[in-house]
């Protein structure tokens, strides 16, 4: 359930090459506040996945709903 949700969210990741060799920026639009930047695209992907995991944990801890992404959803009641 959690892995499927993370995979679905990561499929929505969008990356941008920053100007002046400043690296890469990535974000996951369905997950407000989930963004990362790093020197390499691979590093940006890795950091974005970590930020996503933390974002999920914080929302669960605060009892906040998680958005449905590609029919994947995690209900707080499923975790509690």
Jmol script that loads the backbone (N, CA, C; Angstrom):
load data "model"
ATOM      1  N   UNK A   1       0.824  -1.183   0.000  1.00  0.00           N
ATOM      2  CA  UNK A   1       0.000   0.000   0.000  1.00  0.00           C
ATOM      3  C   UNK A   1       0.872   1.252   0.000  1.00  0.00           C
ATOM      4  N   UNK A   2       1.796   1.386   0.916  1.00  0.00           N
ATOM      5  CA  UNK A   2       2.643   2.579   0.993  1.00  0.00           C
ATOM      6  C   UNK A   2       3.587   2.654  -0.204  1.00  0.00           C
ATOM      7  N   UNK A   3       4.183   1.538  -0.569  1.00  0.00           N
ATOM      8  CA  UNK A   3       5.106   1.529  -1.708  1.00  0.00           C
ATOM      9  C   UNK A   3       4.369   1.884  -2.995  1.00  0.00           C
ATOM     10  N   UNK A   4       3.165   1.362  -3.175  1.00  0.00           N
ATOM     11  CA  UNK A   4       2.378   1.683  -4.368  1.00  0.00           C
ATOM     12  C   UNK A   4       2.044   3.165  -4.411  1.00  0.00           C
ATOM     13  N   UNK A   5       1.733   3.738  -3.261  1.00  0.00           N
ATOM     14  CA  UNK A   5       1.418   5.164  -3.189  1.00  0.00           C
ATOM     15  C   UNK A   5       2.649   5.994  -3.558  1.00  0.00           C
ATOM     16  N   UNK A   6       3.793   5.641  -3.015  1.00  0.00           N
ATOM     17  CA  UNK A   6       5.030   6.374  -3.305  1.00  0.00           C
ATOM     18  C   UNK A   6       5.376   6.259  -4.787  1.00  0.00           C
ATOM     19  N   UNK A   7       5.245   5.080  -5.353  1.00  0.00           N
ATOM     20  CA  UNK A   7       5.512   4.903  -6.792  1.00  0.00           C
ATOM     21  C   UNK A   7       4.593   5.782  -7.631  1.00  0.00           C
ATOM     22  N   UNK A   8       3.311   5.791  -7.286  1.00  0.00           N
ATOM     23  CA  UNK A   8       2.353   6.605  -8.035  1.00  0.00           C
ATOM     24  C   UNK A   8       2.716   8.082  -7.939  1.00  0.00           C
ATOM     25  N   UNK A   9       3.066   8.534  -6.748  1.00  0.00           N
ATOM     26  CA  UNK A   9       3.441   9.940  -6.569  1.00  0.00           C
ATOM     27  C   UNK A   9       4.700  10.276  -7.359  1.00  0.00           C
ATOM     28  N   UNK A  10       5.685   9.390  -7.328  1.00  0.00           N
ATOM     29  CA  UNK A  10       6.943   9.650  -8.039  1.00  0.00           C
ATOM     30  C   UNK A  10       6.738   9.692  -9.556  1.00  0.00           C
ATOM     31  N   UNK A  11       5.704   9.019 -10.061  1.00  0.00           N
ATOM     32  CA  UNK A  11       5.405   9.109 -11.493  1.00  0.00           C
ATOM     33  C   UNK A  11       4.935  10.510 -11.872  1.00  0.00           C
ATOM     34  N   UNK A  12       4.491  11.278 -10.904  1.00  0.00           N
ATOM     35  CA  UNK A  12       4.053  12.652 -11.153  1.00  0.00           C
ATOM     36  C   UNK A  12       5.180  13.663 -10.956  1.00  0.00           C
ATOM     37  N   UNK A  13       6.354  13.186 -10.632  1.00  0.00           N
ATOM     38  CA  UNK A  13       7.494  14.089 -10.425  1.00  0.00           C
ATOM     39  C   UNK A  13       7.870  14.758 -11.743  1.00  0.00           C
ATOM     40  N   UNK A  14       8.151  16.035 -11.657  1.00  0.00           N
ATOM     41  CA  UNK A  14       8.610  16.815 -12.804  1.00  0.00           C
ATOM     42  C   UNK A  14       9.928  17.455 -12.419  1.00  0.00           C
ATOM     43  N   UNK A  15      10.868  17.426 -13.357  1.00  0.00           N
ATOM     44  CA  UNK A  15      12.213  17.925 -13.085  1.00  0.00           C
ATOM     45  C   UNK A  15      12.552  19.046 -14.054  1.00  0.00           C
ATOM     46  N   UNK A  16      13.398  19.935 -13.571  1.00  0.00           N
ATOM     47  CA  UNK A  16      13.800  21.081 -14.365  1.00  0.00           C
ATOM     48  C   UNK A  16      15.300  21.296 -14.173  1.00  0.00           C
ATOM     49  N   UNK A  17      15.991  21.509 -15.270  1.00  0.00           N
ATOM     50  CA  UNK A  17      17.412  21.843 -15.211  1.00  0.00           C
ATOM     51  C   UNK A  17      17.517  23.329 -14.914  1.00  0.00           C
ATOM     52  N   UNK A  18      18.175  23.667 -13.826  1.00  0.00           N
ATOM     53  CA  UNK A  18      18.299  25.060 -13.422  1.00  0.00           C
ATOM     54  C   UNK A  18      19.367  25.769 -14.255  1.00  0.00           C
ATOM     55  N   UNK A  19      19.239  27.067 -14.367  1.00  0.00           N
ATOM     56  CA  UNK A  19      20.193  27.876 -15.124  1.00  0.00           C
ATOM     57  C   UNK A  19      21.565  27.885 -14.472  1.00  0.00           C
ATOM     58  N   UNK A  20      22.564  28.201 -15.267  1.00  0.00           N
ATOM     59  CA  UNK A  20      23.933  28.405 -14.781  1.00  0.00           C
ATOM     60  C   UNK A  20      24.494  27.210 -14.018  1.00  0.00           C
ATOM     61  N   UNK A  21      24.210  26.002 -14.487  1.00  0.00           N
ATOM     62  CA  UNK A  21      24.752  24.793 -13.858  1.00  0.00           C
ATOM     63  C   UNK A  21      24.469  24.714 -12.361  1.00  0.00           C
ATOM     64  N   UNK A  22      23.285  25.156 -11.963  1.00  0.00           N
ATOM     65  CA  UNK A  22      22.916  25.111 -10.544  1.00  0.00           C
ATOM     66  C   UNK A  22      22.240  23.803 -10.172  1.00  0.00           C
ATOM     67  N   UNK A  23      22.202  22.853 -11.090  1.00  0.00           N
ATOM     68  CA  UNK A  23      21.643  21.553 -10.772  1.00  0.00           C
ATOM     69  C   UNK A  23      20.225  21.375 -11.270  1.00  0.00           C
ATOM     70  N   UNK A  24      19.487  20.546 -10.550  1.00  0.00           N
ATOM     71  CA  UNK A  24      18.137  20.176 -10.944  1.00  0.00           C
ATOM     72  C   UNK A  24      17.153  20.483  -9.823  1.00  0.00           C
ATOM     73  N   UNK A  25      15.932  20.811 -10.231  1.00  0.00           N
ATOM     74  CA  UNK A  25      14.823  21.049  -9.306  1.00  0.00           C
ATOM     75  C   UNK A  25      13.737  20.046  -9.661  1.00  0.00           C
ATOM     76  N   UNK A  26      13.119  19.453  -8.649  1.00  0.00           N
ATOM     77  CA  UNK A  26      12.025  18.528  -8.885  1.00  0.00           C
ATOM     78  C   UNK A  26      10.889  18.773  -7.915  1.00  0.00           C
ATOM     79  N   UNK A  27       9.670  18.477  -8.359  1.00  0.00           N
ATOM     80  CA  UNK A  27       8.504  18.619  -7.492  1.00  0.00           C
ATOM     81  C   UNK A  27       7.455  17.599  -7.875  1.00  0.00           C
ATOM     82  N   UNK A  28       6.556  17.346  -6.936  1.00  0.00           N
ATOM     83  CA  UNK A  28       5.427  16.448  -7.171  1.00  0.00           C
ATOM     84  C   UNK A  28       4.172  17.279  -6.934  1.00  0.00           C
ATOM     85  N   UNK A  29       3.538  17.712  -8.019  1.00  0.00           N
ATOM     86  CA  UNK A  29       2.417  18.645  -7.938  1.00  0.00           C
ATOM     87  C   UNK A  29       1.259  18.163  -7.059  1.00  0.00           C
ATOM     88  N   UNK A  30       0.861  16.886  -7.107  1.00  0.00           N
ATOM     89  CA  UNK A  30      -0.260  16.464  -6.263  1.00  0.00           C
ATOM     90  C   UNK A  30       0.041  16.498  -4.756  1.00  0.00           C
ATOM     91  N   UNK A  31       1.309  16.711  -4.412  1.00  0.00           N
ATOM     92  CA  UNK A  31       1.727  16.707  -3.006  1.00  0.00           C
ATOM     93  C   UNK A  31       2.318  18.076  -2.669  1.00  0.00           C
ATOM     94  N   UNK A  32       1.490  19.021  -2.263  1.00  0.00           N
ATOM     95  CA  UNK A  32       1.962  20.385  -2.017  1.00  0.00           C
ATOM     96  C   UNK A  32       3.128  20.430  -1.031  1.00  0.00           C
ATOM     97  N   UNK A  33       4.169  21.144  -1.424  1.00  0.00           N
ATOM     98  CA  UNK A  33       5.328  21.294  -0.557  1.00  0.00           C
ATOM     99  C   UNK A  33       6.397  20.241  -0.756  1.00  0.00           C
ATOM    100  N   UNK A  34       6.159  19.286  -1.648  1.00  0.00           N
ATOM    101  CA  UNK A  34       7.153  18.244  -1.907  1.00  0.00           C
ATOM    102  C   UNK A  34       8.005  18.685  -3.096  1.00  0.00           C
ATOM    103  N   UNK A  35       9.218  19.130  -2.792  1.00  0.00           N
ATOM    104  CA  UNK A  35      10.153  19.558  -3.828  1.00  0.00           C
ATOM    105  C   UNK A  35      11.571  19.317  -3.342  1.00  0.00           C
ATOM    106  N   UNK A  36      12.503  19.316  -4.280  1.00  0.00           N
ATOM    107  CA  UNK A  36      13.908  19.078  -3.941  1.00  0.00           C
ATOM    108  C   UNK A  36      14.786  19.682  -5.025  1.00  0.00           C
ATOM    109  N   UNK A  37      16.037  19.891  -4.686  1.00  0.00           N
ATOM    110  CA  UNK A  37      17.021  20.247  -5.701  1.00  0.00           C
ATOM    111  C   UNK A  37      18.358  19.628  -5.331  1.00  0.00           C
ATOM    112  N   UNK A  38      19.129  19.316  -6.378  1.00  0.00           N
ATOM    113  CA  UNK A  38      20.423  18.665  -6.186  1.00  0.00           C
ATOM    114  C   UNK A  38      21.280  18.923  -7.421  1.00  0.00           C
ATOM    115  N   UNK A  39      22.545  18.586  -7.317  1.00  0.00           N
ATOM    116  CA  UNK A  39      23.483  18.810  -8.417  1.00  0.00           C
ATOM    117  C   UNK A  39      23.204  17.925  -9.626  1.00  0.00           C
ATOM    118  N   UNK A  40      22.698  16.704  -9.383  1.00  0.00           N
ATOM    119  CA  UNK A  40      22.434  15.769 -10.478  1.00  0.00           C
ATOM    120  C   UNK A  40      20.961  15.380 -10.492  1.00  0.00           C
ATOM    121  N   UNK A  41      20.507  14.893 -11.645  1.00  0.00           N
ATOM    122  CA  UNK A  41      19.121  14.440 -11.748  1.00  0.00           C
ATOM    123  C   UNK A  41      18.872  13.265 -10.812  1.00  0.00           C
ATOM    124  N   UNK A  42      19.812  12.330 -10.764  1.00  0.00           N
ATOM    125  CA  UNK A  42      19.666  11.177  -9.866  1.00  0.00           C
ATOM    126  C   UNK A  42      19.605  11.626  -8.409  1.00  0.00           C
ATOM    127  N   UNK A  43      20.451  12.555  -8.037  1.00  0.00           N
ATOM    128  CA  UNK A  43      20.437  13.084  -6.676  1.00  0.00           C
ATOM    129  C   UNK A  43      19.129  13.782  -6.361  1.00  0.00           C
ATOM    130  N   UNK A  44      18.596  14.497  -7.344  1.00  0.00           N
ATOM    131  CA  UNK A  44      17.320  15.187  -7.155  1.00  0.00           C
ATOM    132  C   UNK A  44      16.197  14.174  -6.966  1.00  0.00           C
ATOM    133  N   UNK A  45      16.194  13.107  -7.750  1.00  0.00           N
ATOM    134  CA  UNK A  45      15.180  12.049  -7.597  1.00  0.00           C
ATOM    135  C   UNK A  45      15.251  11.420  -6.208  1.00  0.00           C
ATOM    136  N   UNK A  46      16.467  11.110  -5.778  1.00  0.00           N
ATOM    137  CA  UNK A  46      16.638  10.494  -4.458  1.00  0.00           C
ATOM    138  C   UNK A  46      16.147  11.418  -3.349  1.00  0.00           C
ATOM    139  N   UNK A  47      16.526  12.683  -3.434  1.00  0.00           N
ATOM    140  CA  UNK A  47      16.118  13.643  -2.414  1.00  0.00           C
ATOM    141  C   UNK A  47      14.608  13.851  -2.443  1.00  0.00           C
ATOM    142  N   UNK A  48      14.030  13.890  -3.644  1.00  0.00           N
ATOM    143  CA  UNK A  48      12.586  14.063  -3.771  1.00  0.00           C
ATOM    144  C   UNK A  48      11.838  12.893  -3.133  1.00  0.00           C
ATOM    145  N   UNK A  49      12.331  11.678  -3.310  1.00  0.00           N
ATOM    146  CA  UNK A  49      11.702  10.506  -2.692  1.00  0.00           C
ATOM    147  C   UNK A  49      11.770  10.593  -1.171  1.00  0.00           C
ATOM    148  N   UNK A  50      12.887  11.064  -0.631  1.00  0.00           N
ATOM    149  CA  UNK A  50      13.018  11.233   0.821  1.00  0.00           C
ATOM    150  C   UNK A  50      12.057  12.293   1.338  1.00  0.00           C
ATOM    151  N   UNK A  51      11.959  13.403   0.621  1.00  0.00           N
ATOM    152  CA  UNK A  51      11.033  14.466   1.024  1.00  0.00           C
ATOM    153  C   UNK A  51       9.598  13.946   0.985  1.00  0.00           C
ATOM    154  N   UNK A  52       9.256  13.178  -0.040  1.00  0.00           N
ATOM    155  CA  UNK A  52       7.918  12.599  -0.144  1.00  0.00           C
ATOM    156  C   UNK A  52       7.617  11.699   1.050  1.00  0.00           C
ATOM    157  N   UNK A  53       8.553  10.844   1.412  1.00  0.00           N
ATOM    158  CA  UNK A  53       8.351   9.960   2.566  1.00  0.00           C
ATOM    159  C   UNK A  53       8.130  10.765   3.839  1.00  0.00           C
ATOM    160  N   UNK A  54       8.934  11.789   4.058  1.00  0.00           N
ATOM    161  CA  UNK A  54       8.765  12.638   5.243  1.00  0.00           C
ATOM    162  C   UNK A  54       7.419  13.350   5.215  1.00  0.00           C
ATOM    163  N   UNK A  55       7.022  13.836   4.046  1.00  0.00           N
ATOM    164  CA  UNK A  55       5.747  14.536   3.885  1.00  0.00           C
ATOM    165  C   UNK A  55       4.588  13.608   4.264  1.00  0.00           C
ATOM    166  N   UNK A  56       4.652  12.355   3.807  1.00  0.00           N
ATOM    167  CA  UNK A  56       3.612  11.378   4.144  1.00  0.00           C
ATOM    168  C   UNK A  56       3.571  11.153   5.653  1.00  0.00           C
ATOM    169  N   UNK A  57       4.725  10.944   6.268  1.00  0.00           N
ATOM    170  CA  UNK A  57       4.780  10.697   7.714  1.00  0.00           C
ATOM    171  C   UNK A  57       4.236  11.869   8.522  1.00  0.00           C
ATOM    172  N   UNK A  58       4.579  13.076   8.126  1.00  0.00           N
ATOM    173  CA  UNK A  58       4.090  14.265   8.843  1.00  0.00           C
ATOM    174  C   UNK A  58       2.580  14.367   8.715  1.00  0.00           C
ATOM    175  N   UNK A  59       2.059  14.168   7.512  1.00  0.00           N
ATOM    176  CA  UNK A  59       0.605  14.263   7.323  1.00  0.00           C
ATOM    177  C   UNK A  59      -0.127  13.191   8.133  1.00  0.00           C
ATOM    178  N   UNK A  60       0.414  11.985   8.148  1.00  0.00           N
ATOM    179  CA  UNK A  60      -0.208  10.914   8.934  1.00  0.00           C
ATOM    180  C   UNK A  60      -0.163  11.265  10.414  1.00  0.00           C
ATOM    181  N   UNK A  61       0.981  11.738  10.894  1.00  0.00           N
ATOM    182  CA  UNK A  61       1.126  12.091  12.314  1.00  0.00           C
ATOM    183  C   UNK A  61       0.164  13.201  12.716  1.00  0.00           C
ATOM    184  N   UNK A  62      -0.132  14.100  11.783  1.00  0.00           N
ATOM    185  CA  UNK A  62      -1.036  15.210  12.082  1.00  0.00           C
ATOM    186  C   UNK A  62      -2.494  14.875  11.781  1.00  0.00           C
ATOM    187  N   UNK A  63      -2.742  13.656  11.315  1.00  0.00           N
ATOM    188  CA  UNK A  63      -4.110  13.239  11.012  1.00  0.00           C
ATOM    189  C   UNK A  63      -4.683  13.893   9.770  1.00  0.00           C
ATOM    190  N   UNK A  64      -3.814  14.341   8.865  1.00  0.00           N
ATOM    191  CA  UNK A  64      -4.259  14.997   7.638  1.00  0.00           C
ATOM    192  C   UNK A  64      -4.428  13.969   6.525  1.00  0.00           C
ATOM    193  N   UNK A  65      -5.411  14.201   5.691  1.00  0.00           N
ATOM    194  CA  UNK A  65      -5.655  13.299   4.568  1.00  0.00           C
ATOM    195  C   UNK A  65      -4.524  13.405   3.550  1.00  0.00           C
ATOM    196  N   UNK A  66      -4.295  12.321   2.859  1.00  0.00           N
ATOM    197  CA  UNK A  66      -3.348  12.297   1.750  1.00  0.00           C
ATOM    198  C   UNK A  66      -4.145  12.293   0.453  1.00  0.00           C
ATOM    199  N   UNK A  67      -3.673  13.007  -0.565  1.00  0.00           N
ATOM    200  CA  UNK A  67      -4.419  13.024  -1.823  1.00  0.00           C
ATOM    201  C   UNK A  67      -4.407  11.659  -2.505  1.00  0.00           C
ATOM    202  N   UNK A  68      -5.479  11.353  -3.204  1.00  0.00           N
ATOM    203  CA  UNK A  68      -5.525  10.142  -4.021  1.00  0.00           C
ATOM    204  C   UNK A  68      -4.685  10.417  -5.264  1.00  0.00           C
ATOM    205  N   UNK A  69      -3.768   9.502  -5.571  1.00  0.00           N
ATOM    206  CA  UNK A  69      -2.896   9.663  -6.733  1.00  0.00           C
ATOM    207  C   UNK A  69      -3.006   8.405  -7.579  1.00  0.00           C
ATOM    208  N   UNK A  70      -3.484   8.571  -8.797  1.00  0.00           N
ATOM    209  CA  UNK A  70      -3.642   7.434  -9.717  1.00  0.00           C
ATOM    210  C   UNK A  70      -4.360   6.264  -9.048  1.00  0.00           C
ATOM    211  N   UNK A  71      -5.445   6.573  -8.381  1.00  0.00           N
ATOM    212  CA  UNK A  71      -6.286   5.599  -7.685  1.00  0.00           C
ATOM    213  C   UNK A  71      -5.606   4.954  -6.483  1.00  0.00           C
ATOM    214  N   UNK A  72      -4.437   5.429  -6.118  1.00  0.00           N
ATOM    215  CA  UNK A  72      -3.749   4.951  -4.912  1.00  0.00           C
ATOM    216  C   UNK A  72      -4.093   5.907  -3.778  1.00  0.00           C
ATOM    217  N   UNK A  73      -4.491   5.348  -2.665  1.00  0.00           N
ATOM    218  CA  UNK A  73      -4.768   6.204  -1.517  1.00  0.00           C
ATOM    219  C   UNK A  73      -4.399   5.487  -0.229  1.00  0.00           C
ATOM    220  N   UNK A  74      -4.098   6.306   0.740  1.00  0.00           N
ATOM    221  CA  UNK A  74      -3.790   5.796   2.076  1.00  0.00           C
ATOM    222  C   UNK A  74      -4.741   6.509   3.022  1.00  0.00           C
ATOM    223  N   UNK A  75      -5.562   5.742   3.671  1.00  0.00           N
ATOM    224  CA  UNK A  75      -6.459   6.322   4.666  1.00  0.00           C
ATOM    225  C   UNK A  75      -5.769   6.272   6.017  1.00  0.00           C
ATOM    226  N   UNK A  76      -5.935   7.321   6.786  1.00  0.00           N
ATOM    227  CA  UNK A  76      -5.321   7.392   8.109  1.00  0.00           C
ATOM    228  C   UNK A  76      -5.786   6.211   8.958  1.00  0.00           C
ATOM    229  N   UNK A  77      -7.044   5.811   8.823  1.00  0.00           N
ATOM    230  CA  UNK A  77      -7.575   4.688   9.604  1.00  0.00           C
ATOM    231  C   UNK A  77      -6.847   3.384   9.270  1.00  0.00           C
ATOM    232  N   UNK A  78      -6.340   3.271   8.032  1.00  0.00           N
ATOM    233  CA  UNK A  78      -5.600   2.071   7.638  1.00  0.00           C
ATOM    234  C   UNK A  78      -4.280   1.962   8.390  1.00  0.00           C
ATOM    235  N   UNK A  79      -3.729   3.098   8.780  1.00  0.00           N
ATOM    236  CA  UNK A  79      -2.419   3.129   9.421  1.00  0.00           C
ATOM    237  C   UNK A  79      -2.537   3.096  10.936  1.00  0.00           C
ATOM    238  N   UNK A  80      -3.522   3.778  11.460  1.00  0.00           N
ATOM    239  CA  UNK A  80      -3.677   3.913  12.914  1.00  0.00           C
ATOM    240  C   UNK A  80      -4.029   2.619  13.589  1.00  0.00           C
TER     241      UNK A  80
END
end "model"
wireframe off; spacefill off
backbone 0.3
color backbone group
